[in-house]
Amino acid sequence: MQNTLTHKWKRLFPAQTSSYCLPVQNAAEERWGDATTDESDSELTHYRSKRAEALEASASVFADASEEYGSLPAVKDRLEKWKQQQPGAYADAYMSLSVPAVMAPFVRLELLRWDPLFGSSTGWHTLP
């Protein structure tokens, strides 16, 4: 029983074993998490197909919106013009509090395209 526990301890915590302990018998054996994964090829294929479906569906979210409301830069420009031309009306409408809610759908669509685990970058972090 003691040998089994010592062996398990050395496998789990190799740096914490003292010098009088015997080395692990199979040093070439892969440790959990080094090169193994819980995902199978079928799960990865399923993930990619579902992600592709979601991206395809997201492409049509603002398809029926007019040009002045169908993209984030257009909405941002329109709000900035309103703020410069009519600052009183802009403040009375509490737009400084409403802008995050107005821009949230655009941000969510952009984040849907972002896949940090598989290295795809949308470029949102490089925007001015």
C-alpha positions in Angstrom: 0.0 0.0 0.0 2.8 2.4 0.9 4.6 1.8 -2.4 1.5 2.5 -4.4 0.9 5.8 -2.6 4.5 6.8 -3.0 4.4 6.0 -6.7 1.2 8.0 -7.2 2.7 10.9 -5.2 5.8 11.0 -7.4 3.7 10.9 -10.6 1.5 13.8 -9.4 4.2 15.9 -7.8 7.6 15.0 -9.4 9.3 18.2 -8.1 8.3 17.6 -4.5 9.8 14.1 -4.1 12.9 13.9 -1.9 16.2 12.5 -2.9 15.7 9.2 -1.1 12.6 8.3 -3.2 13.0 6.1 -6.2 12.5 7.7 -9.6 9.3 7.1 -11.5 9.7 3.8 -13.4 8.4 5.1 -16.8 9.8 8.6 -17.1 8.9 8.7 -20.8 5.2 8.1 -19.9 3.0 11.2 -20.8 1.7 13.1 -17.9 -2.0 14.0 -18.0 -2.4 17.4 -19.8 0.9 17.4 -21.5 -0.1 16.2 -24.9 -3.5 14.6 -24.2 -6.9 16.1 -24.7 -10.5 15.2 -23.8 -11.7 16.2 -27.3 -12.1 13.6 -30.0 -12.0 14.3 -33.7 -15.8 14.0 -34.0 -16.3 16.6 -31.2 -13.9 19.0 -33.0 -15.7 18.4 -36.3 -19.1 19.0 -34.6 -17.8 22.2 -32.9 -16.5 23.5 -36.2 -19.8 22.7 -38.1 -21.9 24.4 -35.4 -19.7 27.4 -35.3 -19.9 27.7 -39.1 -23.7 27.6 -38.9 -23.7 30.3 -36.2 -21.4 32.5 -38.3 -23.5 32.0 -41.4 -26.7 32.9 -39.4 -25.0 36.0 -37.9 -24.1 37.3 -41.3 -27.8 38.0 -41.9 -28.6 39.8 -38.6 -28.3 43.3 -40.0 -29.1 42.4 -43.6 -32.4 44.2 -43.6 -31.2 47.3 -41.8 -30.5 50.5 -43.7 -26.9 51.5 -44.3 -27.0 54.2 -41.6 -27.9 51.7 -38.9 -26.4 48.4 -40.3 -22.8 48.9 -39.1 -21.1 50.0 -35.9 -19.0 52.8 -37.6 -22.2 54.2 -39.2 -24.1 54.3 -35.9 -21.1 55.7 -34.0 -20.7 58.5 -36.6 -24.4 59.3 -36.4 -24.3 59.5 -32.6 -21.2 61.7 -32.7 -22.8 64.1 -35.1 -25.9 64.3 -32.9 -23.8 65.0 -29.9 -21.9 67.8 -31.6 -24.9 69.4 -33.3 -27.4 69.1 -30.5 -25.6 68.6 -27.2 -28.7 69.5 -25.1 -31.0 67.0 -26.8 -28.2 64.4 -26.6 -27.9 64.9 -22.8 -31.7 65.0 -22.3 -32.0 61.7 -24.0 -29.4 60.2 -21.6 -27.4 58.9 -24.5 -24.2 58.7 -22.5 -26.0 55.9 -20.6 -27.7 54.4 -23.6 -24.7 54.1 -26.0 -23.5 50.7 -24.5 -27.0 49.2 -25.1 -27.1 50.6 -28.6 -23.7 49.2 -29.5 -24.1 45.9 -27.7 -25.5 43.9 -30.7 -22.6 45.0 -32.9 -20.1 44.0 -30.3 -21.8 40.6 -29.7 -21.7 39.8 -33.4 -18.0 40.8 -33.5 -17.2 38.6 -30.5 -19.1 35.7 -32.1 -16.4 35.7 -34.8 -13.6 35.7 -32.3 -12.2 32.2 -31.5 -9.2 32.6 -29.2 -8.8 28.8 -28.7 -8.2 28.1 -32.4 -6.3 31.3 -33.2 -8.8 33.2 -35.3 -8.6 36.9 -34.8 -11.2 39.4 -35.8 -8.9 42.5 -35.5 -11.2 44.2 -33.1 -8.2 44.8 -30.8 -6.4 46.8 -33.5 -9.3 49.3 -34.1 -8.4 53.0 -33.4 
